[in-house]
Amino acid sequence: MVTPTFDKVSPLTGQKLGSYPLSTRSDAASAVADARRAFWLWKSTAIESRGRLIRNAAQALEKHRDELAELVRRETGKPLGDSHGEVGSAIEMAYMLAAHGRFPSGNLLPSAIPLRQTRLQRVPLGVAALIITYNAPIPNFAWKVFPALMAGNTAIVKPSPHTPASAEMFVGILHEAGVPEDVLRVLHGGGEAAVGMIEAGSELVSFTGSYSTGAKVAQAAAKTLAKTVIELGGSNPLVVFADAALAAAAVTATESAFSNAGQRCASASRVIVENDVLDAFLDEVAASSQGLLVGTSDDAQIGTLIDGASARAFEGFLAECEKAGATVTRFGHLRGVADTVALPAVVTGLDPWSDLGSKEVFGPVMRVYGFGTEEQGIELANATEFGLTAAVWSSDIVRAERVVSKIHAGVININGPTHGAEVNFPFGGVKNSGNGSRDAGVQAIDAYSDVQVVSNFFGV
């Protein structure tokens, strides 16, 4: 029987980059079985040894960083500088977690029983099914693969069909660094492959993507009682008070909303501005946006969406906004044209409580709303089903902290962007943005492991 395949086409050129297997549930079950056989030997490998392999992986990624960044650009359409930054972030994640092999681990617990010594320790779970989205492939791989391996799990990477080549190269580089091939592998395909890994009994399921898909992943994992790490979307507020540094706030909002062509779960797609400075803020946004270079050329500051269908969906969203009575203003200059390119948009006059006004939009859009009182600003910030990130801009730090305490989000910046996670910061959200787990940071080891309590009764 011939295995079906799918083609990956570059959003920059429309040229085919390669063909990849469209894995079935049976293929997924076989991959899980192979990973489970490899687990017991990998589990018994000292964490310090696993750390050295991850450090080797960081060095190998540095060696291949240029070609990996070039591949990500061809595969996703993002500017080369952004691709280099993402590879650098993955390298830092590897170095940070490699050091975990020498960190103190576990705790001694007091006991009411004399001569009972009890320790709490982290132990691996088994097979980790890592289901990964396309918007920042290399950091997404790093955030999941490195903690999964450091914790002692074997791992299967199921990349988005939009980013199969970068997954192959990333995993291949880790194999080159010494990570055994049966400990880490790639499984290509769509939803059937993902469900197959879960149904085959993977002990850990880690997913990054949309809420609708994440809910299905959680439901499937619940049937096998697999541990889940689920990081979903966002419709993130950036709140600007009248006493804020307005020009800096506008530049930061523009970057937060439009970078990565808006394909960012932490994008500032809802900007909420005090009425007294709303017009001035919009003028500053226009000043910082009108010169943006957008498209497929090497000098473009904003690249493409992941494919033509995504660009058409984005244009459809903007048409719906106009139909609802909103004003849509486009910015930027085209630098290379493709059906995957979309100029950034600022939307005003939209109902913030409507679905159009509050949902996640994976495209370069900034919906701007005005508010009168502090309480109204907080209400608008929370007027969404999501709670991933947020930002508050004010020169009054007491007020900023007060507002932060009332915003429902997992990550909040004061006088900063809504995006920009660092590898040592745990990342995740509340409400429909996640299930309470966190990627990145040293806390990721806890997410990708289990707790074991061991007691030794002396004097028996």
C-alpha positions in Angstrom: 0.0 0.0 0.0 1.4 3.4 -1.0 1.5 6.0 1.8 -0.4 9.1 0.9 1.6 12.4 0.9 1.0 16.1 1.0 3.0 18.9 -0.6 4.5 21.9 1.2 4.5 25.1 -0.9 6.5 28.2 0.0 4.3 31.2 0.8 7.1 33.4 -0.6 7.4 31.9 -4.1 4.5 29.4 -4.5 7.1 26.7 -5.3 6.9 23.2 -3.9 9.4 22.7 -1.0 8.8 19.0 -0.7 6.4 16.1 -0.2 5.8 14.5 3.2 3.9 11.4 4.4 0.3 11.9 5.5 0.5 9.6 8.5 -2.5 7.5 9.5 -3.6 6.4 13.0 -1.8 3.1 12.4 1.4 5.0 11.6 1.0 7.0 14.8 0.4 3.9 16.9 3.6 2.3 15.5 5.6 5.4 16.3 4.2 5.5 19.9 5.1 1.8 20.3 8.6 2.4 19.1 9.0 5.4 21.4 7.7 3.3 24.4 10.3 0.6 23.8 13.1 3.3 23.8 11.7 4.9 26.9 13.1 2.6 29.5 16.7 3.0 28.5 16.3 6.8 28.1 14.6 7.1 31.5 17.6 5.3 33.1 20.1 7.8 31.5 21.4 10.2 34.1 19.8 13.6 33.9 23.3 15.1 33.8 24.0 13.0 30.7 20.7 14.1 29.1 21.8 17.7 29.9 25.1 17.2 28.1 23.2 15.9 25.0 20.9 19.0 25.1 24.0 21.2 25.4 25.5 19.4 22.4 22.2 20.1 20.6 22.5 23.8 21.4 26.0 23.8 19.9 24.8 21.9 16.8 21.9 24.4 16.3 24.4 27.3 16.5 26.4 25.5 13.8 23.4 25.2 11.5 21.6 28.4 12.5 22.0 30.2 9.1 20.6 27.3 7.0 17.8 26.7 9.6 16.8 30.4 9.5 16.8 30.4 5.7 14.6 27.3 5.7 12.1 28.8 8.1 11.9 31.9 5.9 11.2 29.8 2.9 8.7 27.7 4.8 6.8 30.4 6.7 7.4 33.6 4.7 8.7 35.6 7.6 11.6 38.0 7.3 15.0 36.5 7.7 15.9 38.6 10.7 12.8 37.2 12.5 13.8 33.6 11.6 17.3 34.2 13.0 15.8 35.6 16.2 13.6 32.5 16.6 16.5 30.1 16.0 18.5 32.1 18.6 15.6 31.7 21.1 15.6 27.9 20.6 19.3 27.8 21.2 18.9 29.7 24.5 16.2 27.4 25.6 18.5 24.4 25.0 21.3 26.0 27.0 19.0 26.9 29.9 17.5 23.4 30.2 20.9 21.7 29.7 22.0 23.4 32.9 19.1 21.8 34.6 21.1 18.6 34.6 23.2 20.1 37.4 20.5 21.9 39.3 19.2 20.8 42.8 16.1 18.6 42.3 13.4 17.4 44.6 12.7 18.0 48.3 12.9 16.2 51.6 9.5 16.0 53.4 9.1 15.9 57.1 7.4 12.8 58.6 5.6 12.2 61.9 7.2 8.7 62.0 10.7 8.5 63.6 13.5 7.5 61.3 11.4 7.8 58.2 13.1 9.8 55.5 10.9 10.9 52.6 11.8 12.6 49.4 9.7 14.1 46.6 11.3 13.7 43.1 10.3 14.3 39.5 10.1 11.3 37.2 9.4 11.0 33.5 6.0 10.1 32.3 6.7 8.0 29.2 6.0 8.9 25.6 5.4 12.6 24.9 3.2 13.5 21.9 4.2 17.0 20.9 1.7 18.6 18.6 3.1 21.9 17.3 1.7 24.9 15.4 3.4 26.8 12.5 3.6 30.4 13.6 7.1 30.2 15.2 8.2 26.6 14.5 11.7 26.5 15.9 10.9 28.1 19.3 7.8 25.9 19.5 9.9 22.8 18.9 12.4 23.9 21.5 9.8 24.8 24.1 8.4 21.2 24.0 11.3 19.0 22.9 13.9 20.1 25.3 11.9 19.9 28.6 10.3 16.6 27.4 13.8 15.0 26.8 15.4 16.6 29.9 12.6 15.1 32.0 13.4 11.7 30.7 10.5 11.2 28.2 10.9 10.0 24.7 9.2 12.3 22.2 7.3 12.4 18.9 7.1 15.7 17.2 4.0 16.2 15.1 4.6 19.5 13.3 2.0 21.5 11.5 1.6 20.5 7.8 2.7 24.1 7.1 6.2 23.5 8.7 7.3 19.9 7.9 10.8 20.8 6.6 11.9 22.8 9.7 10.7 19.9 11.9 12.9 17.5 9.9 15.9 19.7 10.1 15.5 20.6 13.8 15.1 16.9 14.8 17.9 15.9 12.4 20.3 18.4 14.1 19.5 16.9 17.5 20.2 13.4 16.1 23.5 14.8 14.8 24.2 16.0 18.4 23.7 12.6 19.8 20.1 12.3 20.8 19.1 8.8 19.8 16.8 8.5 16.8 14.4 6.2 18.7 14.1 8.8 21.5 13.1 11.6 19.3 11.3 11.3 15.9 9.0 13.3 13.6 5.5 12.1 12.6 4.0 14.1 9.7 0.4 14.5 9.0 -2.8 16.2 10.1 -5.5 15.6 12.7 -5.6 11.8 12.1 -1.9 11.5 13.1 -2.4 13.6 16.2 -5.4 11.7 17.3 -3.6 8.4 16.6 -0.7 9.4 19.0 -3.2 10.1 21.7 -5.3 7.0 21.2 -2.2 4.9 21.2 -1.7 5.9 24.8 1.0 8.6 24.9 1.5 9.4 28.5 1.9 13.1 27.8 0.2 15.2 25.2 1.5 18.7 24.6 -0.4 21.0 22.2 0.0 24.5 21.0 -2.6 25.9 18.6 -6.2 27.2 18.3 -8.8 26.8 21.0 -11.1 24.8 18.8 -8.4 22.2 18.1 -7.1 22.3 21.6 -10.5 21.5 23.1 -10.6 18.4 20.8 -7.1 17.4 21.9 -8.1 17.7 25.5 -11.2 15.6 25.0 -9.2 12.9 23.3 -6.5 12.9 26.0 -9.2 12.7 28.7 -10.2 9.2 27.4 -6.7 7.9 28.2 -6.0 10.1 31.2 -2.9 11.4 29.6 -1.2 14.4 31.2 -1.8 17.5 29.0 0.1 20.7 28.4 -2.2 22.9 26.3 -1.3 26.5 25.2 -4.0 28.1 23.0 -4.8 31.4 21.4 -5.3 34.9 22.6 -7.1 38.2 21.8 -4.8 40.2 23.9 -5.5 43.7 25.2 -3.0 46.6 25.3 -4.4 49.3 27.5 -3.2 52.8 27.2 -4.0 55.5 29.7 -3.8 59.2 29.0 -0.7 59.7 31.1 1.3 57.1 29.1 4.3 57.8 26.9 2.0 58.0 23.9 4.5 57.7 21.1 6.3 54.8 22.7 3.0 53.1 23.4 1.9 53.5 19.7 5.2 52.0 18.4 4.9 49.1 20.8 1.3 48.5 20.0 2.1 48.5 16.3 4.9 46.0 16.8 2.8 43.8 19.0 -0.1 43.8 16.5 1.7 43.5 13.2 4.9 41.6 13.7 5.0 38.0 12.4 2.2 39.2 10.1 -0.1 39.1 13.2 0.3 35.3 13.4 1.1 35.3 17.1 -0.9 34.0 19.9 0.4 37.0 22.0 -0.5 39.6 19.4 -2.0 42.9 20.6 -5.1 42.6 18.4 -7.2 44.8 20.8 -5.8 48.1 21.8 -7.8 50.0 24.4 -7.1 53.7 24.7 -8.4 56.4 27.1 -10.7 58.7 25.2 -8.8 61.9 26.0 -5.8 60.7 23.9 -7.5 58.3 21.4 -7.2 60.6 18.4 -3.6 61.4 19.2 -2.8 57.7 19.7 -4.3 56.9 16.3 -2.1 59.6 14.7 1.0 58.1 16.3 0.0 54.6 15.1 -0.4 56.0 11.6 3.0 57.6 11.8 4.7 54.4 12.9 2.8 52.1 10.5 2.6 54.0 7.2 6.2 53.3 6.2 6.2 49.6 6.9 7.5 47.4 4.1 5.3 44.3 3.6 5.7 41.4 1.3 8.0 38.7 -0.1 11.1 40.8 -0.7 14.3 40.5 1.3 13.9 44.0 2.8 10.3 43.5 3.9 9.7 44.1 7.6 6.5 42.1 7.6 6.3 38.9 5.7 3.5 36.7 4.4 0.7 34.8 6.0 1.3 31.1 6.1 -0.8 30.4 2.9 -3.3 31.9 0.5 -6.3 30.6 2.4 -5.1 32.4 5.6 -4.7 35.6 3.7 -8.2 35.3 2.1 -9.7 34.5 5.5 -8.1 37.6 6.9 -9.4 39.8 4.1 -12.8 38.2 4.7 -12.7 39.2 8.4 -11.9 42.8 7.5 -14.8 42.8 5.0 -17.1 41.7 7.8 -15.8 44.5 10.0 -16.7 47.0 7.3 -20.1 45.4 6.8 -20.7 45.8 10.6 -20.0 49.6 10.3 -16.3 49.7 11.3 -13.6 51.7 9.5 -10.7 49.7 8.2 -7.5 51.6 7.4 -4.6 49.8 5.7 -0.9 50.7 6.1 2.4 49.8 4.6 4.0 49.5 1.1 4.0 46.2 -0.8 7.5 44.8 -1.5 6.9 41.7 -3.5 3.4 40.4 -4.2 1.9 37.0 -3.5 -1.6 35.7 -2.6 -0.2 35.2 0.9 0.5 38.9 1.5 -1.8 41.1 3.6 -1.3 44.8 4.4 -1.7 45.6 8.1 -5.0 47.1 9.2 -6.3 49.3 12.0 -10.0 48.8 12.7 -12.0 51.5 14.5 -15.7 51.8 15.3 -16.2 48.1 15.9 -18.4 46.8 18.8 -15.8 45.5 21.3 -18.3 43.1 22.8 -19.2 41.4 19.5 -17.6 38.3 18.1 -15.8 40.4 15.5 -14.5 42.7 18.2 -13.2 40.1 20.6 -12.2 36.9 18.8 -8.7 35.9 17.9 -7.6 37.0 14.5 -4.4 35.4 13.0 -3.4 38.3 10.8 -1.9 41.8 11.1 -4.8 43.7 12.6 -5.2 46.2 15.5 -8.7 46.8 16.7 -8.8 50.1 18.6 -11.4 51.0 21.3 -11.8 54.0 23.5 -12.7 54.1 27.2 -13.7 56.7 29.8 -13.0 55.4 33.3 -10.4 53.0 34.6 -13.2 50.5 35.3 -14.3 50.7 31.7 -10.8 50.0 30.5 -10.5 47.0 32.7 -13.9 45.7 31.5 -12.9 46.0 27.9 -9.5 44.3 28.5 -11.4 41.3 29.9 -14.1 41.4 27.2 -12.9 38.2 25.5 -13.0 34.4 26.0 -9.2 34.4 26.1 -6.7 35.3 28.8 -3.2 34.8 27.4 -1.2 38.1 27.6 -1.9 41.8 28.2 -0.1 45.1 28.5 -0.9 48.2 30.5 0.6 51.6 29.7 0.7 54.4 32.3 3.2 56.6 34.0 1.3 56.0 37.3 2.8 52.7 38.5 0.3 52.4 41.3 -2.6 52.6 38.9 -0.8 50.2 36.5 -0.3 47.6 39.2 -4.0 48.1 40.3 -5.2 47.5 36.7 -2.9 44.5 36.3 -4.4 42.9 39.4 -7.8 43.0 37.7 -6.9 41.7 34.2 -7.4 38.0 33.5 -4.2 36.9 31.7 -1.3 34.6 32.3 1.4 37.1 31.2 1.1 40.9 31.7 3.6 43.6 30.9 3.6 47.2 32.2 4.8 49.7 29.7 5.8 46.9 27.3 4.4 44.7 24.5 1.9 41.9 24.7 4.5 39.5 23.2 8.2 38.9 23.8 8.4 35.8 26.1 11.9 34.9 27.2 13.0 31.3 27.6 13.3 31.5 31.4 9.8 32.9 31.8 6.9 30.4 32.1 4.3 31.1 29.4 0.6 30.3 29.2 -2.8 31.7 29.9 -6.2 31.4 31.5 -9.8 31.0 30.3 -9.7 29.6 26.7 -6.0 30.3 26.4 -4.9 27.2 28.2 -5.4 24.6 30.9 -3.1 26.0 33.5 0.0 24.4 32.3 3.1 26.5 31.3 5.6 26.1 28.5 9.2 27.5 28.8 11.0 28.4 32.1 12.5 25.8 34.4 8.9 25.1 35.4 8.5 23.3 32.1 10.4 20.4 33.7 7.5 20.0 36.1 4.9 20.2 33.3 6.7 17.4 31.4 7.2 15.1 34.4 5.3 13.5 37.3 5.7 13.7 41.1 6.9 10.6 42.9 7.1 10.2 46.7 9.7 7.8 48.1 10.2 6.9 51.7 13.0 5.1 53.4 12.3 3.6 56.9 15.6 3.5 58.8 16.1 1.3 61.8 13.8 -1.5 60.7 
